[in-house]
Amino acid sequence: MTARALVVSAPASGSGKTTIATGLMAALRRRGTPVAPFKVGPDYIDPGYHTLAAERPGRNLDPVLVGRDRIGPLVRHGAAGAEVAVVEGVMGLFDGRLSDGGGSTAQVAGLIGAPVVLVVDCRGQSRSLAALLHGFRSFDDEVRVAGVILNRVGSARHEAVLRAAADEVGLPVLGAVPRRAELAVPSRHLGLVTAVEHGAAATAAVDAMASLVAEHVDLDAVVRLAQPLPAGPAWSAVDAACECVTVLEHCYALTGTERPVVAIAGGPAFTFGYAEHVELLEAAGARVVVVDPLRDETLPEATAGLVLPGGFPEEHVAALSANASLRTAVAALAASGAPVHAECGGLLYLCADLDGKPMCGVLPASAGMSGRLTLGYREAVALTGSPAFAVGRRVLGHEFHRCAVTPRAGTTPAWGWRGADPEGFVSAGVHASFLHTHPAGVPDAVARFVAAAARPR
């Protein structure tokens, strides 16, 4: 079965596209339509709600981090077995990393040949909607805005005027959603509270979104707009791993009787990761075991490598610090020379302390909230070789944090990029920094990491 796809976007951030996209995924899944959920860009939070809504892993589509050519294969991989792929956009439809729209929702829609459903916050406007829709529809001939969902409609009269405005430009109205303040999801310094942390309340919020969309959006009309994904190969974690390691290492990793155990931090404190990361680790030969630093008191038996993704450890600092047993185990693993890869939140966990509370003490640094948002893509080069990256390896990564580490870098720093001092720490098997990379964009780093874990020490 070839999945069909559509993109849910908006004129600007704050228009309600997350509520509509998540509700659409859940409403379709409720009625028995298999849905594959996606999010444009490096966002880690929305995919958690998408996972709840679709009961399939939420995945990211970011042409900046993985390259344009991988977007089609990645969406076909993630949509395997689904009937409809629903892609939630980022910011406004044409907003991206560069002035030409690189990394934008519009670019992703074009790469996968999907029509766009525009979610418009209709507060404070009536016939002006026609001008807005005309502009978005005609701005780029390669992007097909195929329908509109009117959001935050104030009254029946308001809806009638808005529908008339959409008719003026010949754009079908797929739904009119009234204002519902009770659907607000708690937020914090980096956006929404993650679905894992929000627990039962997150499930209730997704259910409410589904009911709202099912009541006020024509689901059949939305599905009819979806277009088949372009033909081509799907991304394969096994193929990506095979291309990145030597024949000897690959044969050992995949056929060896002892696949190296790689622990990866999860749970409420470490939620910023990509589904493809675990898939690549396993394809490269690892046996992946999730460890929750808030609950588990030791690392899995025979752990040979550790991945510490991003998340919100600053929100769980007391509990993380209280788990001294696991902190000691992490420090001992790092001291043994085993490969340890930490990004952003993982970096904070490896520091000597976080907001004054003891952490793992692997890095000679202190971490704490800075009050300043650091956000953006980075063209980085590895300044020091590590189990993940060879010295001189160039990557495109992303920063997203309000914390700072003092010092910013160790004597053998991880990364350098234009306009900034060296950043991050490399020591023995440890590679730790604020920079997030997408594993599908750097599969060689994942294969290199597993090969390091497989080597006896």
PyMOL commands that set and color helices and strands:
alter all, ss='L'
color gray80, all
select helices_A, chain A and resi 17-30+46-54+63-66+68-78+105-112+128-138+156-168+181-183+195-198+200-216+219-225+237-242+247-255+275-283+313-315+317-322+324-335+345-350+443-454
alter helices_A, ss='H'
color red, helices_A
select strands_A, chain A and resi 4-9+35-40+59-61+84-88+116-121+145-153+173-178+187-188+191-192+227-228+261-265+287-291+303-308+340-343+353-354+357-358+366-382+394-406+415-416+425-427+430-433
alter strands_A, ss='S'
color yellow, strands_A
deselect
rebuild
show_as cartoon
